[in-house]
Amino acid sequence: MEIKEKELVARVLAGDSAAFEPLVLPYRRALFGLAFKMTGNREDALEVSQEALLRAFRYLGKCDLERGFRNWLLQILVNAARDFGGKKGREARPAGEEFLEKAVSEAPRPEETHGRGEIRGRVLEAMSVLSGREREIFILRDLEEKSIRETAEITGSSAISVRVNLSRARGKLRIRLAEMGFAVPEDAR
């Protein structure tokens, strides 16, 4: 963890709530991007991201700074997305969401990134065949490019469980994409 992050965490824990925004600011795009991939739409992703930030503020004292603030924050987001589930009912959005609104407006849409819009769109559509655990692991490992160890840490799983679920997810996606008329080579990620 960066020294600056440690200082900001210490300030927040000492009662300086204004230090929280600069602490999480570098991660807003990553949070929103992961939330979008997990929920499938911008509104739900915004809600899950907001909930993750609220939880991070509330439980900051439980963060193991030696293991890394970023992965801890991503783990909170994954848990918030799990809790959110398929909930579609909306309540009034809380005040002070301009922080995440800015992330939404700055974050590229998945279909705009790297000229792979059609592929990403089909993969996201095909992900509907995955279980919740398989989806989380596939997103973290293959879309977010986390290591097996990081994926296990973020999801609270063992490395073996990550490998098994990732293999299942890739197999299911390969079959579903083929059914959609989009063949994926066996040696593809």
Legacy VTK file of the C-alpha trace (Angstrom):
# vtk DataFile Version 3.0
C-alpha trace
ASCII
DATASET POLYDATA
POINTS 189 float
0.000 0.000 0.000
1.214 3.454 -0.824
2.312 5.677 2.001
-0.263 8.236 0.901
-3.039 5.631 1.226
-1.866 4.697 4.722
-1.898 8.359 5.715
-5.383 8.874 4.278
-6.708 5.770 6.035
-5.213 7.008 9.315
-6.836 10.428 8.811
-10.256 8.905 8.117
-9.982 6.627 11.140
-9.006 9.660 13.245
-12.266 11.358 12.259
-11.331 13.323 9.115
-14.105 12.077 6.826
-12.972 14.467 4.066
-9.883 12.271 3.590
-12.071 9.410 2.343
-12.724 10.886 -1.105
-9.032 11.243 -2.069
-8.471 7.724 -0.709
-11.035 6.098 -3.027
-10.811 8.549 -5.947
-8.159 6.540 -7.850
-10.430 3.472 -7.773
-13.758 4.913 -8.886
-13.392 3.773 -12.503
-12.343 0.268 -11.487
-15.238 0.055 -9.026
-17.810 1.227 -11.519
-16.389 -0.947 -14.308
-16.501 -4.075 -12.176
-19.987 -3.221 -10.898
-21.171 -2.716 -14.479
-19.818 -6.083 -15.534
-21.455 -7.762 -12.560
-24.869 -6.111 -12.838
-25.164 -5.568 -16.574
-26.463 -2.001 -16.497
-25.354 1.462 -15.493
-28.075 2.218 -12.934
-27.504 -0.989 -10.962
-23.742 -0.523 -11.250
-24.061 2.965 -9.809
-26.150 1.676 -6.909
-23.745 -1.199 -6.169
-20.746 1.148 -6.382
-22.362 3.575 -3.960
-23.147 0.778 -1.527
-19.562 -0.484 -1.745
-18.206 2.976 -0.916
-20.579 3.329 2.030
-19.466 -0.058 3.358
-15.812 0.806 2.796
-16.225 3.977 4.835
-18.130 2.149 7.567
-15.658 -0.752 7.849
-12.389 0.997 7.018
-10.977 0.031 10.404
-11.170 -3.634 9.363
-8.992 -3.143 6.272
-5.724 -5.087 6.442
-3.430 -2.449 4.980
-0.650 -4.976 4.424
-2.853 -7.004 2.047
-3.763 -3.952 0.004
-6.509 -1.378 0.029
-7.504 -1.877 -3.631
-8.312 -5.583 -3.355
-10.129 -4.978 -0.076
-12.258 -2.353 -1.820
-12.962 -4.717 -4.743
-13.946 -7.460 -2.296
-16.470 -5.098 -0.726
-17.849 -4.315 -4.173
-18.221 -8.011 -5.030
-20.080 -8.565 -1.753
-22.317 -5.554 -2.402
-23.108 -6.898 -5.879
-23.951 -10.301 -4.380
-26.282 -8.654 -1.885
-27.861 -6.526 -4.585
-28.650 -9.635 -6.618
-31.568 -9.282 -8.948
-33.201 -6.465 -6.998
-34.826 -4.089 -9.430
-36.825 -1.831 -7.118
-35.419 1.667 -6.864
-35.412 4.039 -3.968
-34.390 7.663 -4.173
-30.676 7.828 -4.744
-28.711 9.323 -1.881
-27.307 12.825 -1.982
-23.624 13.233 -2.697
-23.533 10.824 -5.615
-21.815 13.308 -7.913
-18.564 11.508 -7.117
-19.771 8.332 -8.835
-21.759 10.195 -11.490
-18.448 11.660 -12.653
-16.981 8.137 -12.861
-19.962 7.049 -14.956
-19.557 9.930 -17.376
-15.790 9.392 -17.693
-15.793 5.589 -17.875
-15.855 4.187 -21.397
-18.747 1.915 -22.163
-17.709 -1.720 -22.649
-18.753 -1.599 -26.307
-16.414 1.359 -26.903
-13.212 -0.098 -25.480
-10.396 -1.492 -27.604
-12.555 -1.958 -30.711
-13.868 -5.236 -29.342
-17.420 -4.077 -28.766
-19.168 -6.926 -30.547
-17.111 -9.591 -28.798
-17.547 -8.002 -25.349
-21.263 -7.533 -25.954
-21.752 -11.170 -26.876
-19.679 -12.388 -23.951
-21.676 -10.214 -21.547
-24.909 -11.534 -23.069
-23.676 -15.137 -22.889
-22.737 -14.715 -19.215
-26.404 -15.202 -18.336
-25.748 -18.982 -18.359
-23.220 -18.701 -15.522
-23.943 -19.189 -11.836
-23.286 -16.185 -9.604
-19.945 -17.578 -8.405
-18.811 -18.510 -11.931
-19.768 -15.053 -13.168
-17.817 -13.281 -10.403
-14.739 -15.374 -10.980
-14.879 -15.072 -14.767
-15.257 -11.290 -14.539
-12.401 -10.877 -12.065
-10.002 -13.293 -13.740
-10.681 -12.869 -17.457
-12.238 -9.425 -17.797
-10.497 -7.606 -14.939
-7.301 -9.681 -15.465
-6.767 -10.418 -11.770
-4.436 -13.248 -10.831
-5.808 -16.503 -9.426
-4.567 -15.433 -5.978
-6.180 -11.988 -6.203
-9.439 -13.479 -7.492
-9.474 -15.965 -4.614
-8.816 -13.200 -2.099
-11.512 -10.894 -3.498
-14.172 -13.621 -3.668
-13.215 -15.299 -0.399
-12.482 -18.587 -2.200
-9.540 -20.931 -2.424
-7.293 -20.893 -5.490
-8.557 -24.380 -6.377
-12.162 -23.200 -6.228
-11.280 -20.278 -8.489
-9.672 -22.606 -11.034
-12.620 -25.028 -10.997
-15.235 -22.294 -11.340
-13.216 -20.520 -14.004
-12.930 -23.718 -16.035
-16.680 -24.324 -15.742
-17.446 -20.726 -16.677
-15.213 -20.811 -19.746
-16.749 -24.104 -20.871
-20.309 -22.820 -20.460
-19.443 -19.589 -22.262
-17.777 -21.447 -25.121
-20.945 -23.540 -25.596
-23.302 -20.557 -25.280
-21.269 -18.419 -27.683
-21.252 -21.280 -30.202
-25.051 -21.486 -29.880
-25.148 -17.753 -30.594
-23.129 -18.335 -33.776
-19.879 -17.004 -32.406
-17.171 -19.674 -32.236
-14.429 -19.333 -29.633
-11.176 -21.272 -30.142
-10.372 -23.889 -27.474
-7.098 -22.206 -26.555
-8.773 -18.817 -26.003
-8.610 -17.501 -22.472
LINES 1 190
189 0 1 2 3 4 5 6 7 8 9 10 11 12 13 14 15 16 17 18 19 20 21 22 23 24 25 26 27 28 29 30 31 32 33 34 35 36 37 38 39 40 41 42 43 44 45 46 47 48 49 50 51 52 53 54 55 56 57 58 59 60 61 62 63 64 65 66 67 68 69 70 71 72 73 74 75 76 77 78 79 80 81 82 83 84 85 86 87 88 89 90 91 92 93 94 95 96 97 98 99 100 101 102 103 104 105 106 107 108 109 110 111 112 113 114 115 116 117 118 119 120 121 122 123 124 125 126 127 128 129 130 131 132 133 134 135 136 137 138 139 140 141 142 143 144 145 146 147 148 149 150 151 152 153 154 155 156 157 158 159 160 161 162 163 164 165 166 167 168 169 170 171 172 173 174 175 176 177 178 179 180 181 182 183 184 185 186 187 188
